[in-house]
Amino acid sequence: MNSTATNLRCDFCEKKAIGMQILGCVTQNVCEDHAEDMLVAMKPGERKDWGECYFIRYAE
């Protein structure tokens, strides 16, 4: 991810986003409070795919 990713805000509450989750056809930038457990458990810079879901943890 580029450095601008660290300035993104949560789509739900405007807190700093820790990553992006793509759940089927819905893409969300999310903070730790609104992220799925799998995304919260990931290390900065890590990416995972799980079926139709994709998780990207932003670098700190």
N, C-alpha and C positions, 0 to 999 in steps of 0.2 A: 504494500500500500504506500501511497505517497504521503508526504507530510501533511497535506490538507485533510487527510482522513482523521487525524487526531483532533481536528476542530469541529467535527460533526456533532450534532446534538440528537438526542433521543427523539424519535418520532412521537412518543407518547407524553413526555414530560419536559423536554428541553434540557435535561441534564447532559453532561458529556457522554457521548456514545462510546462503549467499549468495543463494539463490533457491529457486524451486519449479519442478519439471519434471513435466509430466503426459504420460506415455508411454502412449497409448491409454487404458486405464482405470485406470492406476496413477499415483497422485499421490505425489510425494516431495519433502520439504524436504531440500536437500543442501548440503554444504559444497563448497569449491573442489575438494577431492580426489575427491569422489563425483559431481560434476556432469558432465553431458555437455559436450563441447567447445563446442557452440553456446552454452550457458548461460554458461560461463566467459568467452567472448569478448564477451558483451553488456555494455553500459554499465549502471550502476546506474539502476533505474527503468524500464528497457526491457522490452518484452514482444514475443514473437514466436510465431507459429504456423507449424507446418511439418507439413502433412498432418494426421495424428491426434495430433501432439505439440504441446504448448504449453510455453513457457518464460517465466518471470517472474523477472527479476533484481531483488532487493530493493534499495531505496534505501539508501545508506550512512548 
